[in-house]
Amino acid sequence: MKNTYQSINIDAPIDEIWNIIHNFHDFSWAPKVITSCVPQGSKSGIEVGAKRILNNVFYETLLELNHETRTIRYSIDNGPSPVSNTEVSNYIGQIHLSPGTKDDSTYVEWLSSWDSDSDDAIEFCHNIYVALLDSLAETIEQKQNV
């Protein structure tokens, strides 16, 4: 099994960050990374089973949305190489928030795992998730400076 793990500590309360990221159909907090998020099907972005297409190439499904543990789990059902469904299987991504070590900060973890005979997706996914976490931190900072 292949995997990636990325994390960041953001100087903002956990509820503030959760309110920004918990909707599976809303990536307005990452406009430099996610240029389009198109909901698929009839489920809302806060219902397990919700589907989306990111940047016209990543087909994903919401597997878990847990408000108590502040966890989002999703699958990548198909995508561009090296995460296409012919190159990887059982791709599960997870975002988890926990209180940071200093007042009103939040520790954000983004991890993923999948089955593949190749290591090609490791760096590919890592770079995307780092960019997404950086974008989240930048969005929070901009909101705080308004």
N, C-alpha and C positions, 0 to 999 in steps of 0.2 A: 504494500500500500504506500502510495506517495502522499506527501502533505506539505502544507505551508503554514506558517504561523507569523502573524504580524500583530503589533500592539502599539498603543500610544496612550499617554496620560494627557487628558484634556482638562484644563482649568475651568470647569463648569460643573454644575450639579447634575447628577445622574438623570433626574427627571427631565431636565432641559434637553439633554442629548437624546434620551429615549423618545421624547415627543418629536424630535426631528427625524429620527431614522426608522421608527417602528412600522411605518406604512410601506409595505412591499412595493407599492406602485408609485412611490414618490422619491425621486432622486434629485430633487431641486437643490439639495445640499452639496451636490458634486457636479456642477455644470461643466467643469473642465474635463471630466472623465467620462461621464454618462451624458451623451448628447441627446438620447431619446430613450424613453421608458414607456413602452406601449402595453397596457394591460390586455390580457387575453381572457376570454370567457366571461362569466357573469359574477364571479366572486370578487369582493372588494379587496383592497390591499391589506386588510387586517383580518382576513379569513384564511385559515389553513386550506391549501389547495389552490390559492390564487396563483395565476400564471402571468408572466411578463416576458417581453422581448426587449433586451437592452442593446442599444446601438445597432439595431437591426440584425444582430448576429448571435446574441446569447439568449437561449430559451431556458427559462428558469421557473421553478415551482416552489412555493412556500410550503415547508413541511411542518414548521413549528413557529408560533409566535407566543412567547410566554412573558406576560407583563410582570409577573412576580419575580422571575429570575432575570428579567430583561435579556432574553435570548431570542435570536432569530436563527432558524435553520432552514436551509433551502437546498434544492438540487439544481445542478446545471444539467439539463436534459439534452442539450446540443449546443454547439458553439463553433467558432472558427478553430482552425488548427492552432495549437495543439490540444484543444479541449473538445474536439468534435466527438460525437458519440461513437465514431469508429476508432478513436484513439484512446479514449478514457471511458470508464464505466463507474457507476456508483459514486459520482461526484457529489459530495455533501459539503456545503459551506456553512459556517456558523459565525455569527456576531454575538458577542457577550459583553455586557456592561457590568462593572462592579465599582463600588465606591473606591476612590483613590486613597492614597495614604495621607494626603493633606486635605484640609477642609475644603468642601465643595468641589473637589476634583473627581474625575471619573476615569477609570482604567478601561479602555476599549480594546478588546481582543477580536481578531478576525482570523479564523483558522479554516482550513479546508483539507479534505482528504479524498482520494480517488484511487481506482485501480488502473494501472497502465504498465505496459512493458517498457515505456520510454520515460526519461526524466525531463523531456522537453517542456512539459506544462509547469514545472516547478517555478522556474524563473519568470515565465510568462504570468502566472497567477500572482506570484509574490509582488511583482512590479505594479500590477493593477491594484492590489489591495493596499499597498503602501500609498499609492496615489489617492485612493479613496479615503483612507484615514487622514492623510494630509489635508484633503479637501474638506473633510468634516471639521477638523481643527480650525481651518481658515474660516469656514462659515460661522462657527461658534464665535471666533474672535471678532468677526465683522459685526455680528449681532450685539456683542457686548460693547462695541465702540459706537453704537448708534445713539 
